[in-house]
Amino acid sequence: MIFLIPVVLSSGAGAVSLVKKWETEKVFRTPESVIYDAERHILYVSNIDGKSDEKDGEGFISQLSMKGAVVKLKWIAGLNAPKGMGIAGTRLYVADVDELVEIDIEKGKVIARHPAPGSKFLNDVAVAADGSVYVSDSAESQDAIYRFDGEKVELWAKAPSLNGPNGLFVDGGSLVIGVSGDSRLKRVDIESGRISDVVTIGSGIDGVAPDGKGNFIVSDWRGRTMLVEPSGGIYVLLDTTAAGVNSADICFLPKWKMLLIPTFSDNRVVACTLVY
């Protein structure tokens, strides 16, 4: 992975850069997403291991230590094309094509598969403080966000302005969404459903995470990872597009300024420190 001098597209935050901490060997099988389990101090990595929309039963979830050592490669097997993940208590929720898979973390097994009626390409997952689980559907013309209320998955938001929704995170009373259709971050008020623009990115959007300082870290699946200010400032932290190394559904841990990047077809997870 090639680390570049930060490219400042718009000024404001000052100099920012990434310093690599560690990287795994190419042991994963199309790693799409990585998430941190704070209660158990461990990372989970979703592996598609096949086509992104194929229900082939080959997908799996890996456990990875905070120092980059594989704890168990196929911790949870028998999934299809697992992508985004979210944690609520002892439950790990995984977007898997057209259903939300519920995993009991302590037992290490799938306990339920919740179908999302009408969905085609469930992608990212975000969990709210009340336990509600939000899931984006990135399939063409779906323009949809689903919500799991603990019992069933239902369509929650659908609008032309949500064209190609992918990365999600809950920010207080709103859901922040990375929308690739118009390359913008958007905010949906959870109570009213009102959709508003936050900032224009100018490229495709995969993962989205808050940096803990009011900014966003955004990945473009093709290989760009950026720090984005709400005012529009964009800092390219890493660009591996030319090398053919992807930057999929990232995870950022503000406590350690640690950015975790699953490299998709490059089959690694890379950990970096964000330096302001």
C-alpha positions, 0 to 999 in steps of 0.5 A: 500500500502506497502512502502519499503526501496529503493532497489538500483540495480545500484548506481548513483543517491543517496538515493531516496524514496517515502513518501505517501501523500494521498490515495483515498478510493476504489471508482474507477473501474479499474483505469488505468491512471491518468493525471494532468490538469495544466490549471484547477488544477485537475486530471483525472482518466480513469476507465476501469470498465470491461475487458481491451479490451472489447467495453462494454460502461461501461468505464468512466473518473473521476475528482479528486482534488489535495488533493485526493477528488473525484470531480465527479466520472463519469464526462465522461461516455459511454466509453469502456476501457479507458486507457492513456490520453493526454491534448492539450488546452481544449481537453482531448484525451483518448485511448479507445481500437481502437479509440482516444476519444476527449473530450471538457474539458470545456463542459465536453462531448465527441465531437469526436471518431477518429478510429485508423485503424488496431489497437487492444489495444490502450494504452498510449497517449502523446501530442507534442508541435505542438498538434500532439497526439501519441498513443501506441498499446500494442496488441501482434504483433502490434508493432505500434504507431499511430498519430492523426494530428487533423483530423485523426489517422494514423499508424505512426511507426511500427517495430519489436523493438517496440514489446509491446509499452506502456508508452509514453511521448514527449521529445523535438523532440523525443518520449520516449516509454516503450517497454515491449517486450524487457523491454527497454525504446526507443526513436523515433526521430519524424522527421526521425523515427529513433529508438534507445535504451535508457536504459534496465529496466528488467521487464514489462513497463506500465507508463513512466514519466520524473522526471525533472532531466534527469531520468525516473519514470517507473511503472511495472503493476504488482506492481513495481515503479522505478526511472531509470537513463539513465546510467542504474541505477534502484531504486525500489521506491515501490513494492506491487507485493506480495500484489497484488496491481498494479502500472498502468499508473503513473503521475509525477509532478516535481513541487511538486515531486508528484507521482500519482499511479492508482492501477488498480484492487485495485481501488484507486489512491495513491499520494506520494512525491518523496524524493531525 
